[in-house]
Structure formats: structure tokens, C-alpha cells
Amino acid sequence: MDFISTRDEQETSSLLAIIKGIADSGGLFVPEKFPELTIDEIVSFKDMPYYSVCAKVINKYIDELTEKEIEDITMTAYSGFDTKEVAPLVKLDENKFILELWHGKTLAFKDMALSVLPSLLAIAKKKKGNSNKTFVLVATSGDTGKAALSGFMDAPMIDICVFYPNEGVSKLQELQMVTQEGKNTHVIAVNGNFDECQTGVKKIFADSKFKKLLNDKGYELSSANSINFGRLVPQIVYYINSYAKLVKNGDIAKGEMINIAVPTGNFGNILAAYYAKRMGLPVKKLICASNANNVLTDFFKSGNYSLDRKFYKTISPSMDILISSNLERLLYEITGRDKETVSKWMIELKDKKGYSISEKLNQLNEFYAGWVDEEGTRKTIKETFDKYNYLIDTHTAVAVKVYNDYIRETGDKTKTIIASTANPYKFVFDVLNIFTDEKFSDEDVFGAVNRLNEITGAKIPKNIAELEGKKILHTKTVEKNEMQQAVLDIIK
Ligand SMILES: *Cc1c(COP(=O)(O)O)cnc(C)c1O
């Protein structure tokens, strides 16, 4: 299948779209059309192992690879997960199913895609006869960085550099990153927030002089952020797989509608659910849940996307984002694939800090959007634990609460999958704080981990326990305007 840009005429193959990451104009690559899945095909996935479902679904987009090649990649990628199911569903009650997306190495849903992307990139380069070194640039709100570092560690011909907002990530997120081993990994704190990190990275990508300089040194830039289609496509799989498993378990009938609720930041995860729907998955509502950085809630309610607002640091830091990059792919669809209009809005976003889709608002009816403040997030974690004896993290709680609000508003009884995006231990201070007033210092993060385990009985993941005593290997901090220089320093 060919891929096209959301902003201009550029057209490319699926593998080249993955190698490039982003179109030359700054547009995002999207498939020329949505591949289709019949309901019988979807249901036929119910007895397959996860990696085989991956092969079937991903092959619809990336037909330059065979199902067998994709299956080999995904089988290896997910073999590092701590459950064979890869993305298990936990039934909380008749209507509510938690989709646990954090069974990979770094304990957040980013592993679902970033365990796969390095091998996809490697095979893409091989097939395309591309022997350049790749420089992977990542801006992270906390979870992408570690998942990318872990996925790309010691990959041949690849260097990876992660920029994270200094003081914008959780203690354990930071520890995971700064203890990263591997000769090709670089981790740098930026004095700024996530949006500023992301803008800095996008600037580097758009700088053709800088790109030429890198090329002269035998490098080309690539992105592991969710703007890369190679990130998006593995995320489509788990929604489809979940549906098949719900049918298998008798929780829904074949063809029955479901809802999907997603705690949202950069709009990647929920966009994958939208893609699944467009492929034929019977989805009624896509529930977009935000924290206090509720730019998307306002957008879905009013049609106005406005950056003229305060940025909040919350207890769900991976969603502390005001510029949700992947929304561009949805805009492209709701305008009937009108690249001029999308370009215009994206320019307005940059120059005027916002845009309005006004008359297109009715195209968004399949979405429901809501947001939760910090108190509501905390209360939801406590209530969910008390009611179901099930511990959720601060991000998942945002989705659970917005889903509960949706039910209260609509009375909708449709079975709903709620994406659980991180293991609660990753945000141990804020989760523990809900259950006890006891104070733990940053240095005593593992004391907090053990205490949370005593109180809730939730299992401590091996990868958290193993962090204790690891050496800190990355200590560099730069200003926002020094990011490009930092990349140059690495290449030299
Ligand atoms: C990245 C992340 C999100 C937001 O996902 P998007 O695809 O950026 O919308 C939510 N929760 C956690 C734990 C994350 O790491």
C-alpha cells in the first residue's frame, strides 16, 4: 500500500514512510486508503497467538513485507513481555474491560509499538538497499523515551537520542532513562516542558541545512515518536485482537458494537483505535480522556483548538501535552482528505496558536471527550481499588473516570474497552499517596515501591525491582535552544 502526506503531494511506500518518519513538508504519512477487515476475519483471530494477529493486521498496511516476515518480527518483539497474551483484558464488571498494555520491558503502552519499530526499521532499510546510519531523535513525556531506548539499544547502524523535560517526568521514568545502557544511547534533559522538547525535535527535522550536515556524515534522521506510522500500526492490532478475544470469551456477540476509552496525550493511541474502526471494527464511541491539559476536550466540544492556555504539570505526566501531533491524521480524514485545509490549520496552529474546524464539528460525533482534575484522578484510583481490588495507574484512572462520566451522561450499556497505559508502580509516589500520608523522599523510591506493595498487594514488576542499584549513566542537561547542538556533539 502507498502512503501519502497530510499536507502535500508526496507519495511513498509503506517501508519508506517508516524510514522517513515524517513527510518533507512536515506532514504526516497516512495510508492511501483504509484496508478492510470483515467481521469474519476479525473473529477468526480469536484463537491465534498475538503475534499472528499482528502479522495479519500489519500486513494490510505494509504489504511490502510478507506475513511471515512480520510474524517473525512481532514474535521476537513480544517474547520479552511478561505474559504470552501480550495485551490481556481484565474484566472489571459486565461492561467494563481493562486492556493492559504495559506488560513490556518499560511498563507502559509505548512498548507495544517500540518493541516492534526497531526491527521494522531495520528490515525496511535492508529491503530498500539503504545503508545509511540512522539517527533516531525522540522527544518524550516520560514513557516513549525509555521504550525507544530499550528497543534500539545496541541496534546496528543506529544512534538514538532522547530529550525529556527536566522535572516533567516521574522519578522512576527518569531513573529508567538515565540508567539506560548501550553504546548507541543518549539521554538528555531539557529545561522546558514536553511541548518544548517536541517542538525542538520537530525544528531539527525541518532544518534542511542541518539534515544535509548529518547526511554528509552518513546519517539520516528518523523519528520514534508516534508521528511515525511504524509506531501507529502495531497499536491498531490490540484493539482488533481484544475484540476477537471478547467474542471468544462470550462477552460480546459477533458484530456487537463496543466502545473504546483511551487516556490521551499525543492522540496516537486513540487514533489507532479510530483506524481500527475505519478498517471495520464495530466501534460505537471513541472516548477521549484528558487530564487538566484538556485542549482535546475543548476541541471535541467546540471545534476550536487553542494553545492559548496554561500548561499544567499533573500526576499523569505522560499526558501533559498541548500539541497533540497525531490529531493531524484525524483532521485529514474529517476534511475528506483535504491537504490544503489541513496545511492551513497547521500553519495557524504554529503562527496563531490555534485553529477552528467549525463546520466540520459534526464529523466528530463518533468521539466523546472529557477531562479529569487531579482530585478526580486520585478518587478514581481509590474507588476502583476498593470496588474491584484492582490497582490502576494515574493515566488509566483518567480514562476510567471519563468513561464513568460518559455512562452517567448517556446511560450507554455498550461493552467498553478501557486502555490501561501504564503499570501503577511507574508512578509510585502519586499512587501511594492516595492510600497513605506516609512520606518517602525521591531517594527512597524503592521504599515507596515496597510500601505500595504491602498496602495493595499489587505485584512489583521485575523491571522496577531491577532498577534499584543501577548506575546513572546519563547526566546532561541543555536549554531548549541547545538541542540541535547537543545532537551535533553526539555525532562528532
Ligand atoms: C504516552 C502515554 C499516554 C498518551 O498516549 P498518546 O498516544 O500520546 O495519546 C497515556 N498514558 C501513558 C502511560 C503514556 O505513556
Ligand as a Chemical Component Dictionary entry (heavy atoms), coordinates in Angstrom:
data_LIG
# 
_chem_comp.id                   LIG 
_chem_comp.type                 NON-POLYMER 
_chem_comp.pdbx_formal_charge   0 
_chem_comp.three_letter_code    LIG 
# 
loop_
_chem_comp_atom.comp_id 
_chem_comp_atom.atom_id 
_chem_comp_atom.alt_atom_id 
_chem_comp_atom.type_symbol 
_chem_comp_atom.charge 
_chem_comp_atom.model_Cartn_x 
_chem_comp_atom.model_Cartn_y 
_chem_comp_atom.model_Cartn_z 
_chem_comp_atom.pdbx_ordinal 
LIG C1 C1 C 0 2.064  8.133  26.062 1  
LIG C2 C2 C 0 1.123  7.819  27.132 2  
LIG C3 C3 C 0 -0.220 8.217  27.069 3  
LIG C4 C4 C 0 -0.764 9.031  25.934 4  
LIG O1 O1 O 0 -0.788 8.318  24.735 5  
LIG P1 P1 P 0 -0.893 9.094  23.336 6  
LIG O2 O2 O 0 -0.744 8.068  22.297 7  
LIG O3 O3 O 0 0.247  10.066 23.340 8  
LIG O4 O4 O 0 -2.195 9.781  23.313 9  
LIG C5 C5 C 0 -1.061 7.834  28.093 10 
LIG N1 N1 N 0 -0.605 7.138  29.149 11 
LIG C6 C6 C 0 0.684  6.748  29.251 12 
LIG C7 C7 C 0 1.123  5.996  30.456 13 
LIG C8 C8 C 0 1.585  7.066  28.246 14 
LIG O5 O5 O 0 2.861  6.691  28.360 15 
# 
loop_
_chem_comp_bond.comp_id 
_chem_comp_bond.atom_id_1 
_chem_comp_bond.atom_id_2 
_chem_comp_bond.value_order 
_chem_comp_bond.pdbx_ordinal 
LIG C1 C2 SING 1  
LIG C2 C3 SING 2  
LIG C2 C8 DOUB 3  
LIG C3 C4 SING 4  
LIG C3 C5 DOUB 5  
LIG C4 O1 SING 6  
LIG O1 P1 SING 7  
LIG P1 O2 DOUB 8  
LIG P1 O3 SING 9  
LIG P1 O4 SING 10 
LIG C5 N1 SING 11 
LIG N1 C6 DOUB 12 
LIG C6 C7 SING 13 
LIG C6 C8 SING 14 
LIG C8 O5 SING 15 
# 
